[in-house]
């Protein structure tokens, strides 16, 4: 979000170059420490690109076209999810893993050329405000705590770390609300504003996504004896289902878009309940069917939530509202991962991944996953009610 004040084209190219530098560092890494550092730089650039893509949608396209454009973006992510592992597999087969990162750098060059030719160069200030270092550090610390919480076997300690992550996240939004250089829009994560309710719904939707997928590879291998190919199939089908859902509702507006958001969340909650019973107790094809419906539900709701939050942005906050939506989603996925890890450890996965333990863990994980989309559906109703009252 801090990049939103730069000119659109300059910011986009800068983010791509950061991503490319990270890829080059990773490709040249002589040891694991440098490789991790390169991945951090690459991830930072990727985060900038994703946030800026949301902001550019708001700048370049009219409100009537945004849902369609966001659906196209979802499609490109699915294509990337399908092609990325295939390209990586080619380099692994050639016994040259570094080539995958050099390939990324080549893609960055093409991306920069395309961005220079197509992205408008106006629409922003020439000087970006100072970097919000404190808020970025607080948010980074919150995400690190979430990651550690999911790895700690002691329940009490894990709960303390999870509580610390929640406190750090609250501090981030608190400090941000008092800053003239905002990372998030006014009322973000507040149930008393339309945009805040939309952000809460997106956060919960993303948390549900994180919970659903984290332990699927373990469940497939332990409960079904499935190979890595099956794991790849599940993730590919999830991406395709998400895209299908987004494309189905791409042309919807008005009341139909409201139904897409609400019933998409209801479908996700129902699939989570069915998965709690089905994983390990039914065939792998039935689980794949449920995962596909789960992804379609997310696709139905996701693009309209993003477009709706953009449309409800307060005057002067259009850019930060658009660009920070992805940060909200990423934060939700992180919390979903942490919560799933905590539940899995409570079920005893850390002590040994036997069939009985994994089956019980998946049951509790998917029972947990009913809650986020159910709450998200309520926040959809809440944000529509607030928006109607504000008119």
C-alpha positions as CSV (number, residue, x, y, z in Angstrom):
1,X,0.0,0.0,0.0
2,X,2.9,2.4,0.6
3,X,3.8,2.2,-3.1
4,X,0.4,3.5,-4.1
5,X,1.6,7.1,-4.1
6,X,4.2,6.5,-6.8
7,X,3.2,6.8,-10.4
8,X,1.4,3.6,-11.5
9,X,3.9,2.5,-14.1
10,X,7.0,3.4,-12.1
11,X,5.7,1.5,-9.0
12,X,4.8,-1.6,-11.0
13,X,8.2,-1.7,-12.7
14,X,10.0,-1.1,-9.4
15,X,8.1,-4.0,-7.8
16,X,9.0,-6.3,-10.8
17,X,12.7,-5.4,-10.5
18,X,12.7,-6.2,-6.8
19,X,11.1,-9.6,-7.6
20,X,13.8,-10.1,-10.3
21,X,16.6,-9.2,-7.9
22,X,15.3,-11.7,-5.4
23,X,15.2,-14.4,-8.2
24,X,18.8,-13.6,-9.1
25,X,20.0,-13.8,-5.5
26,X,18.3,-17.2,-5.1
27,X,19.8,-18.5,-8.4
28,X,23.3,-17.5,-7.3
29,X,22.9,-18.5,-3.7
30,X,26.0,-20.4,-2.4
31,X,24.3,-21.6,0.8
32,X,20.9,-21.9,2.4
33,X,21.1,-18.5,4.3
34,X,21.6,-16.6,1.0
35,X,18.8,-18.6,-0.7
36,X,16.4,-17.7,2.1
37,X,17.4,-14.1,1.8
38,X,16.8,-14.2,-1.9
39,X,13.4,-15.7,-1.4
40,X,12.5,-12.9,1.1
41,X,13.4,-10.3,-1.5
42,X,11.5,-12.1,-4.2
43,X,8.5,-12.5,-1.9
44,X,8.6,-8.8,-1.0
45,X,8.6,-7.9,-4.7
46,X,5.8,-10.4,-5.3
47,X,3.7,-8.8,-2.6
48,X,4.2,-5.3,-4.1
49,X,3.2,-6.6,-7.5
50,X,0.0,-8.2,-6.1
51,X,-1.0,-5.1,-4.1
52,X,-0.3,-2.8,-7.0
53,X,-2.3,-5.0,-9.4
54,X,-5.3,-4.3,-7.3
55,X,-4.6,-0.6,-7.2
56,X,-4.1,-0.4,-11.0
57,X,-7.4,-2.2,-11.5
58,X,-9.0,0.7,-9.6
59,X,-7.1,3.3,-11.6
60,X,-7.4,2.0,-15.1
61,X,-10.8,0.3,-15.3
62,X,-14.2,1.7,-14.6
63,X,-16.3,0.3,-11.8
64,X,-18.6,-1.6,-14.2
65,X,-15.6,-3.5,-15.6
66,X,-13.8,-4.3,-12.3
67,X,-15.4,-7.6,-11.5
68,X,-14.6,-8.9,-15.0
69,X,-11.0,-7.8,-14.8
70,X,-10.6,-9.3,-11.4
71,X,-12.0,-12.5,-12.8
72,X,-9.4,-12.4,-15.6
73,X,-6.7,-11.9,-12.9
74,X,-8.0,-15.0,-11.0
75,X,-7.7,-16.9,-14.3
76,X,-4.1,-15.9,-14.8
77,X,-3.3,-17.0,-11.3
78,X,-4.8,-20.4,-12.0
79,X,-2.8,-20.7,-15.3
80,X,0.3,-19.8,-13.3
81,X,-0.5,-22.4,-10.7
82,X,-0.7,-25.0,-13.4
83,X,2.3,-24.0,-15.5
84,X,4.6,-23.0,-12.6
85,X,5.1,-26.5,-11.2
86,X,5.5,-27.9,-14.7
87,X,8.3,-25.5,-15.6
88,X,9.9,-26.1,-12.3
89,X,9.7,-29.8,-12.9
90,X,11.5,-29.4,-16.2
91,X,14.5,-27.8,-14.5
92,X,14.5,-30.4,-11.7
93,X,14.5,-33.1,-14.4
94,X,17.5,-31.3,-16.0
95,X,19.2,-31.4,-12.5
96,X,19.5,-27.6,-12.7
97,X,17.2,-26.1,-10.0
98,X,18.8,-22.7,-10.3
99,X,17.5,-22.5,-13.9
100,X,14.0,-22.1,-12.5
101,X,15.0,-18.8,-10.9
102,X,16.9,-17.6,-14.0
103,X,13.7,-18.4,-15.9
104,X,11.8,-16.1,-13.4
105,X,14.3,-13.4,-14.1
106,X,13.7,-13.7,-17.9
107,X,10.0,-13.5,-17.3
108,X,10.6,-10.3,-15.2
109,X,12.3,-8.7,-18.2
110,X,9.3,-9.4,-20.4
111,X,7.0,-8.2,-17.7
112,X,8.9,-4.8,-17.4
113,X,8.7,-4.2,-21.1
114,X,5.0,-5.0,-21.2
115,X,4.3,-2.8,-18.2
116,X,6.2,0.1,-19.7
117,X,4.2,-0.1,-22.9
118,X,0.7,-0.6,-21.4
119,X,0.5,0.9,-17.9
120,X,-0.4,4.6,-17.7
121,X,2.3,6.8,-16.3
122,X,0.1,9.3,-14.5
123,X,-2.4,9.2,-11.7
124,X,-0.2,9.5,-8.7
125,X,2.2,11.7,-6.9
126,X,5.9,11.8,-8.0
127,X,7.2,11.4,-4.5
128,X,6.2,8.5,-2.3
129,X,5.8,9.1,1.4
130,X,8.2,7.6,3.9
131,X,8.2,3.9,4.4
132,X,6.0,2.9,7.4
133,X,8.8,0.9,9.0
134,X,7.2,0.4,12.5
135,X,3.9,-0.9,11.1
136,X,5.7,-3.2,8.6
137,X,7.8,-4.6,11.5
138,X,4.7,-5.1,13.7
139,X,2.9,-6.9,10.9
140,X,5.9,-9.0,10.0
141,X,6.3,-10.0,13.7
142,X,2.6,-11.0,13.8
143,X,3.0,-13.2,10.8
144,X,6.1,-14.8,12.2
145,X,4.3,-15.5,15.5
146,X,1.5,-17.2,13.5
147,X,4.0,-19.4,11.8
148,X,5.7,-20.4,15.0
149,X,2.4,-21.1,16.8
150,X,1.5,-23.8,14.2
151,X,4.9,-25.5,14.9
152,X,4.8,-25.5,18.7
153,X,3.6,-28.8,20.2
154,X,2.9,-27.5,23.7
155,X,-0.7,-26.2,23.7
156,X,-0.3,-23.5,26.3
157,X,2.8,-22.1,24.7
158,X,1.3,-22.2,21.2
159,X,-1.8,-20.4,22.5
160,X,0.4,-17.6,24.0
161,X,2.2,-17.2,20.7
162,X,-1.0,-17.1,18.8
163,X,-2.4,-14.4,21.2
164,X,0.8,-12.4,20.7
165,X,0.2,-12.5,16.9
166,X,-3.3,-11.2,17.4
167,X,-2.1,-8.4,19.7
168,X,0.7,-7.4,17.2
169,X,-1.9,-7.4,14.4
170,X,-4.2,-5.2,16.5
171,X,-1.3,-2.8,17.2
172,X,-0.5,-2.6,13.5
173,X,-4.0,-1.4,12.7
174,X,-4.1,0.8,15.7
175,X,-0.9,2.6,14.8
176,X,-2.0,2.8,11.1
177,X,-5.3,4.4,12.0
178,X,-3.4,7.4,13.5
179,X,-0.9,7.8,10.7
180,X,-1.2,10.3,7.8
181,X,0.4,7.7,5.5
182,X,-2.1,4.9,5.8
183,X,-1.4,1.2,4.9
184,X,-5.1,0.4,5.3
185,X,-8.3,2.3,4.7
186,X,-10.3,4.0,7.5
187,X,-12.3,1.4,9.5
188,X,-10.3,-1.5,8.2
189,X,-11.3,-4.7,10.2
190,X,-14.2,-2.8,11.8
191,X,-17.7,-4.2,11.7
192,X,-19.0,-0.7,11.9
193,X,-18.0,0.4,8.4
194,X,-18.9,-1.1,5.0
195,X,-15.2,-1.4,4.0
196,X,-14.2,-2.8,7.3
197,X,-17.0,-5.4,7.1
198,X,-15.8,-6.3,3.6
199,X,-12.2,-6.7,4.9
200,X,-13.3,-8.9,7.7
201,X,-15.2,-11.1,5.2
202,X,-12.1,-11.3,3.0
203,X,-9.9,-12.1,5.9
204,X,-12.2,-14.9,7.0
205,X,-12.5,-16.2,3.5
206,X,-8.8,-16.4,3.1
207,X,-8.4,-18.0,6.5
208,X,-10.8,-20.7,5.4
209,X,-8.7,-21.2,2.3
210,X,-5.5,-21.6,4.4
211,X,-7.1,-24.1,6.8
212,X,-8.5,-26.2,3.9
213,X,-5.3,-26.7,2.0
214,X,-2.5,-26.9,4.6
215,X,-2.8,-30.6,5.5
216,X,-4.3,-31.9,2.3
217,X,-0.9,-33.3,1.1
218,X,-0.4,-35.2,4.5
219,X,-4.0,-36.5,4.4
220,X,-3.7,-37.8,0.8
221,X,-0.4,-39.6,1.5
222,X,-1.3,-41.1,4.9
223,X,-5.0,-41.8,4.5
224,X,-5.1,-42.8,0.9
225,X,-1.5,-43.7,0.1
226,X,-1.6,-41.2,-2.8
227,X,1.5,-40.2,-4.7
228,X,2.8,-36.6,-5.2
229,X,0.9,-36.6,-8.5
230,X,-2.4,-36.7,-6.6
231,X,-1.3,-33.8,-4.5
232,X,-0.5,-31.8,-7.6
233,X,-3.9,-32.7,-9.0
234,X,-5.7,-31.5,-5.9
235,X,-4.0,-28.1,-6.0
236,X,-4.5,-27.7,-9.7
237,X,-8.2,-28.6,-9.4
238,X,-8.5,-26.1,-6.5
239,X,-7.1,-23.3,-8.7
240,X,-9.4,-24.3,-11.6
241,X,-12.4,-24.4,-9.3
242,X,-11.6,-21.0,-8.0
243,X,-11.3,-19.7,-11.6
244,X,-14.6,-21.3,-12.6
245,X,-16.4,-19.7,-9.7
246,X,-15.0,-16.3,-10.6
247,X,-15.9,-16.7,-14.3
248,X,-19.5,-17.8,-13.5
249,X,-20.2,-14.5,-11.6
250,X,-18.0,-12.2,-13.7
251,X,-20.9,-10.4,-15.3
252,X,-23.1,-10.3,-12.2
253,X,-24.0,-7.0,-10.6
254,X,-26.5,-5.5,-8.1
255,X,-28.5,-8.0,-6.1
256,X,-26.9,-11.0,-8.0
257,X,-23.4,-9.9,-6.8
258,X,-24.8,-9.9,-3.2
259,X,-26.1,-13.4,-3.7
260,X,-22.7,-14.5,-5.1
261,X,-20.9,-13.3,-2.0
262,X,-23.3,-14.7,0.5
263,X,-24.1,-18.1,-1.1
264,X,-20.4,-18.5,-2.0
265,X,-19.6,-18.4,1.7
266,X,-22.4,-20.8,2.5
267,X,-21.1,-23.3,-0.1
268,X,-17.6,-23.1,1.5
269,X,-19.0,-23.8,5.0
270,X,-21.1,-26.7,3.8
271,X,-18.1,-28.2,2.0
272,X,-16.0,-27.8,5.1
273,X,-18.6,-29.7,7.1
274,X,-18.8,-32.5,4.4
275,X,-14.9,-32.7,4.4
276,X,-14.9,-33.1,8.2
277,X,-16.9,-36.3,7.7
278,X,-15.4,-37.3,4.3
279,X,-11.6,-37.2,4.6
280,X,-10.4,-40.7,5.3
281,X,-13.9,-42.1,5.5
282,X,-14.9,-41.8,1.8
283,X,-13.1,-42.2,-1.6
284,X,-10.4,-39.9,-2.8
285,X,-12.7,-38.9,-5.7
286,X,-15.4,-37.7,-3.3
287,X,-12.8,-35.6,-1.4
288,X,-11.6,-34.2,-4.7
289,X,-15.3,-33.3,-5.6
290,X,-15.7,-31.5,-2.3
291,X,-12.5,-29.6,-2.7
292,X,-13.6,-28.5,-6.2
293,X,-16.9,-27.2,-4.8
294,X,-15.0,-25.5,-1.9
295,X,-12.9,-23.7,-4.5
296,X,-15.9,-22.7,-6.6
297,X,-17.5,-21.2,-3.5
298,X,-14.4,-19.0,-2.9
299,X,-14.3,-18.0,-6.6
300,X,-18.0,-17.0,-6.4
301,X,-17.4,-14.6,-3.5
302,X,-13.8,-13.4,-3.9
303,X,-13.9,-11.1,-6.9
304,X,-17.1,-9.4,-5.8
305,X,-15.8,-8.8,-2.3
306,X,-12.7,-7.1,-3.7
307,X,-14.7,-5.0,-6.3
308,X,-17.3,-4.2,-3.6
309,X,-14.7,-2.9,-1.2
310,X,-13.2,-0.7,-3.9
311,X,-16.6,0.8,-4.7
312,X,-17.2,1.6,-1.0
313,X,-13.9,3.3,-0.4
314,X,-14.0,6.7,1.2
315,X,-13.0,9.8,-0.9
316,X,-9.2,10.0,-1.1
317,X,-8.8,6.4,0.1
318,X,-9.6,4.6,-3.2
319,X,-6.0,3.6,-3.9
320,X,-5.1,2.3,-0.4
321,X,-8.4,0.4,-0.3
322,X,-7.6,-1.3,-3.5
323,X,-4.0,-2.1,-2.9
324,X,-4.4,-3.3,0.7
325,X,-7.1,-5.9,0.0
326,X,-4.4,-8.4,-0.9
327,X,-2.6,-7.7,2.3
328,X,-5.8,-8.5,4.2
329,X,-6.2,-11.8,2.3
330,X,-2.5,-12.8,2.9
331,X,-3.0,-12.1,6.5
332,X,-6.1,-14.3,6.6
333,X,-4.2,-17.2,4.9
334,X,-1.4,-16.8,7.5
335,X,-3.9,-17.0,10.4
336,X,-5.6,-20.0,8.7
337,X,-2.3,-21.8,8.5
338,X,-1.5,-21.0,12.1
339,X,-4.9,-22.2,13.4
340,X,-4.7,-25.4,11.3
341,X,-1.3,-26.1,12.7
342,X,-2.4,-25.6,16.2
343,X,-5.4,-27.9,15.8
344,X,-3.2,-30.6,14.2
345,X,-0.7,-30.5,17.0
346,X,-3.6,-30.7,19.6
347,X,-4.7,-33.8,17.7
348,X,-1.2,-35.3,18.0
349,X,0.1,-35.0,14.5
350,X,3.5,-33.8,15.9
351,X,4.0,-37.0,17.9
352,X,3.3,-39.3,14.9
353,X,1.3,-39.1,11.7
354,X,-0.5,-42.5,11.9
355,X,-3.8,-43.0,10.0
356,X,-5.9,-42.7,13.2
357,X,-4.2,-39.5,14.3
358,X,-4.3,-37.9,10.8
359,X,-8.0,-38.9,10.4
360,X,-8.9,-37.3,13.7
361,X,-6.8,-34.2,13.0
362,X,-8.5,-33.6,9.6
363,X,-11.9,-34.0,11.2
364,X,-11.1,-31.3,13.7
365,X,-9.4,-29.1,11.1
366,X,-12.4,-29.1,8.8
367,X,-14.8,-28.6,11.7
368,X,-12.8,-25.5,12.6
369,X,-13.0,-24.5,8.9
370,X,-16.8,-24.2,9.1
371,X,-16.6,-21.2,11.3
372,X,-14.6,-18.7,9.1
373,X,-17.0,-18.8,6.0
374,X,-20.1,-18.9,8.2
375,X,-18.8,-15.7,9.9
376,X,-17.8,-14.2,6.5
377,X,-21.4,-14.7,5.3
378,X,-22.7,-12.7,8.3
379,X,-20.2,-9.9,7.5
380,X,-21.4,-9.9,3.9
381,X,-24.9,-9.2,5.2
382,X,-23.5,-6.6,7.6
383,X,-21.5,-4.7,5.0
384,X,-24.5,-4.6,2.6
385,X,-26.7,-3.3,5.4
386,X,-24.3,-0.6,6.3
387,X,-23.8,0.4,2.7
388,X,-27.6,0.6,2.2
389,X,-27.9,2.8,5.3
390,X,-25.2,5.1,4.2
391,X,-26.9,5.9,0.9
